[in-house]
């Protein structure tokens, strides 16, 4: 199996892992008083801090995985567009043939 076959799953799992690592670090810093937090609002604040820290980190650290995921998605979209265009062309040809047959039958009756 190709290493790029599950690029979306790999990127998403790495991104989630990076966020969870940042969240764990933020919770530890909050627990030891490095980041002042209190109550449920403090936990929400730590989640926001983790999201703000993990976003630029994932942008820098996961660029290769993001590019692989993008290439995989583009290939799937192109394949789907090609299949749709082929199906539409086939349906149009069938409709044209039916129209031609109906016109020929109508011309034969006149």
C-alpha atoms as a printed R data frame, in Angstrom:
    type eleno elety resid chain resno       x      y       z
1   ATOM     1    CA   UNK     A     1   0.000  0.000   0.000
2   ATOM     2    CA   UNK     A     2   1.301  3.434  -0.895
3   ATOM     3    CA   UNK     A     3   2.577  5.724   1.835
4   ATOM     4    CA   UNK     A     4   0.295  8.439   0.455
5   ATOM     5    CA   UNK     A     5  -2.865  6.315   0.485
6   ATOM     6    CA   UNK     A     6  -4.022  7.610   3.863
7   ATOM     7    CA   UNK     A     7  -2.632 11.124   3.723
8   ATOM     8    CA   UNK     A     8  -5.791 12.780   5.067
9   ATOM     9    CA   UNK     A     9  -6.001 10.413   8.016
10  ATOM    10    CA   UNK     A    10  -2.294 10.849   8.757
11  ATOM    11    CA   UNK     A    11  -2.462 14.667   8.607
12  ATOM    12    CA   UNK     A    12  -5.603 14.810  10.760
13  ATOM    13    CA   UNK     A    13  -4.196 12.470  13.391
14  ATOM    14    CA   UNK     A    14  -0.897 14.357  13.544
15  ATOM    15    CA   UNK     A    15  -2.751 17.665  13.817
16  ATOM    16    CA   UNK     A    16  -4.943 16.320  16.634
17  ATOM    17    CA   UNK     A    17  -1.885 14.897  18.395
18  ATOM    18    CA   UNK     A    18  -0.107 18.225  18.156
19  ATOM    19    CA   UNK     A    19  -3.143 20.009  19.612
20  ATOM    20    CA   UNK     A    20  -3.446 17.470  22.447
21  ATOM    21    CA   UNK     A    21   0.259 17.851  23.215
22  ATOM    22    CA   UNK     A    22  -0.142 21.639  23.396
23  ATOM    23    CA   UNK     A    23  -3.247 21.204  25.556
24  ATOM    24    CA   UNK     A    24  -1.379 18.904  27.939
25  ATOM    25    CA   UNK     A    25   1.465 21.400  28.157
26  ATOM    26    CA   UNK     A    26  -0.984 24.267  28.796
27  ATOM    27    CA   UNK     A    27  -2.786 22.247  31.489
28  ATOM    28    CA   UNK     A    28   0.514 21.440  33.186
29  ATOM    29    CA   UNK     A    29   1.573 25.098  33.067
30  ATOM    30    CA   UNK     A    30  -1.814 26.050  34.494
31  ATOM    31    CA   UNK     A    31  -1.559 23.424  37.218
32  ATOM    32    CA   UNK     A    32   1.850 24.638  38.352
33  ATOM    33    CA   UNK     A    33   0.789 28.293  38.250
34  ATOM    34    CA   UNK     A    34   2.916 29.415  35.314
35  ATOM    35    CA   UNK     A    35  -0.309 30.373  33.518
36  ATOM    36    CA   UNK     A    36  -2.825 31.830  35.998
37  ATOM    37    CA   UNK     A    37  -6.173 30.028  35.694
38  ATOM    38    CA   UNK     A    38  -9.207 29.652  37.920
39  ATOM    39    CA   UNK     A    39 -12.400 27.694  37.478
40  ATOM    40    CA   UNK     A    40 -14.054 26.428  34.320
41  ATOM    41    CA   UNK     A    41 -13.306 29.650  32.446
42  ATOM    42    CA   UNK     A    42  -9.610 29.022  33.045
43  ATOM    43    CA   UNK     A    43  -9.840 25.597  31.414
44  ATOM    44    CA   UNK     A    44 -11.534 27.159  28.388
45  ATOM    45    CA   UNK     A    45  -8.736 29.725  28.306
46  ATOM    46    CA   UNK     A    46  -6.142 26.931  28.327
47  ATOM    47    CA   UNK     A    47  -7.928 25.167  25.446
48  ATOM    48    CA   UNK     A    48  -7.845 28.417  23.473
49  ATOM    49    CA   UNK     A    49  -4.147 28.884  24.264
50  ATOM    50    CA   UNK     A    50  -3.469 25.326  23.086
51  ATOM    51    CA   UNK     A    51  -5.379 25.972  19.842
52  ATOM    52    CA   UNK     A    52  -3.519 29.232  19.226
53  ATOM    53    CA   UNK     A    53  -0.142 27.589  19.821
54  ATOM    54    CA   UNK     A    54  -0.834 24.400  17.850
55  ATOM    55    CA   UNK     A    55  -2.110 26.184  14.715
56  ATOM    56    CA   UNK     A    56   1.173 27.829  13.665
57  ATOM    57    CA   UNK     A    57   3.141 24.785  14.817
58  ATOM    58    CA   UNK     A    58   1.074 22.502  12.600
59  ATOM    59    CA   UNK     A    59   1.433 24.935   9.708
60  ATOM    60    CA   UNK     A    60   5.211 24.708   9.950
61  ATOM    61    CA   UNK     A    61   5.728 21.126  11.120
62  ATOM    62    CA   UNK     A    62   3.073 19.385   9.014
63  ATOM    63    CA   UNK     A    63   3.581 21.085   5.644
64  ATOM    64    CA   UNK     A    64   4.745 17.876   3.942
65  ATOM    65    CA   UNK     A    65   1.741 15.917   5.196
66  ATOM    66    CA   UNK     A    66  -0.604 18.767   4.221
67  ATOM    67    CA   UNK     A    67   0.840 18.787   0.685
68  ATOM    68    CA   UNK     A    68   0.390 15.008   0.396
69  ATOM    69    CA   UNK     A    69  -3.201 15.324   1.609
70  ATOM    70    CA   UNK     A    70  -3.882 18.108  -0.872
71  ATOM    71    CA   UNK     A    71  -2.480 16.068  -3.760
72  ATOM    72    CA   UNK     A    72  -4.605 13.098  -2.732
73  ATOM    73    CA   UNK     A    73  -7.767 15.214  -2.549
74  ATOM    74    CA   UNK     A    74  -7.079 16.888  -5.906
75  ATOM    75    CA   UNK     A    75  -6.624 13.480  -7.555
76  ATOM    76    CA   UNK     A    76  -9.919 12.233  -6.117
77  ATOM    77    CA   UNK     A    77 -11.783 15.356  -7.240
78  ATOM    78    CA   UNK     A    78 -10.343 15.114 -10.755
79  ATOM    79    CA   UNK     A    79 -11.303 11.445 -10.958
80  ATOM    80    CA   UNK     A    80 -14.849 12.233  -9.835
81  ATOM    81    CA   UNK     A    81 -15.128 15.107 -12.353
82  ATOM    82    CA   UNK     A    82 -13.936 12.798 -15.115
83  ATOM    83    CA   UNK     A    83 -16.462 10.091 -14.205
84  ATOM    84    CA   UNK     A    84 -19.252 12.663 -14.035
85  ATOM    85    CA   UNK     A    85 -18.332 14.148 -17.429
86  ATOM    86    CA   UNK     A    86 -18.252 10.661 -18.970
87  ATOM    87    CA   UNK     A    87 -21.634  9.786 -17.476
88  ATOM    88    CA   UNK     A    88 -23.184 13.054 -18.679
89  ATOM    89    CA   UNK     A    89 -21.787 12.552 -22.188
90  ATOM    90    CA   UNK     A    90 -23.193  9.007 -22.262
91  ATOM    91    CA   UNK     A    91 -26.619 10.222 -21.102
92  ATOM    92    CA   UNK     A    92 -26.596 13.024 -23.680
93  ATOM    93    CA   UNK     A    93 -25.771 10.524 -26.441
94  ATOM    94    CA   UNK     A    94 -28.645  8.281 -25.310
95  ATOM    95    CA   UNK     A    95 -31.038 11.237 -25.294
96  ATOM    96    CA   UNK     A    96 -29.849 12.311 -28.745
97  ATOM    97    CA   UNK     A    97 -30.369  8.788 -30.087
98  ATOM    98    CA   UNK     A    98 -33.864  8.676 -28.603
99  ATOM    99    CA   UNK     A    99 -34.671 12.087 -30.130
100 ATOM   100    CA   UNK     A   100 -33.366 10.954 -33.535
101 ATOM   101    CA   UNK     A   101 -35.461  7.779 -33.345
102 ATOM   102    CA   UNK     A   102 -38.575  9.779 -32.392
103 ATOM   103    CA   UNK     A   103 -37.999 12.237 -35.259
104 ATOM   104    CA   UNK     A   104 -37.460  9.387 -37.721
105 ATOM   105    CA   UNK     A   105 -40.659  7.682 -36.539
106 ATOM   106    CA   UNK     A   106 -42.584 10.960 -36.822
107 ATOM   107    CA   UNK     A   107 -41.180 11.611 -40.308
108 ATOM   108    CA   UNK     A   108 -42.120  8.058 -41.380
109 ATOM   109    CA   UNK     A   109 -45.720  8.605 -40.274
110 ATOM   110    CA   UNK     A   110 -46.035 11.863 -42.256
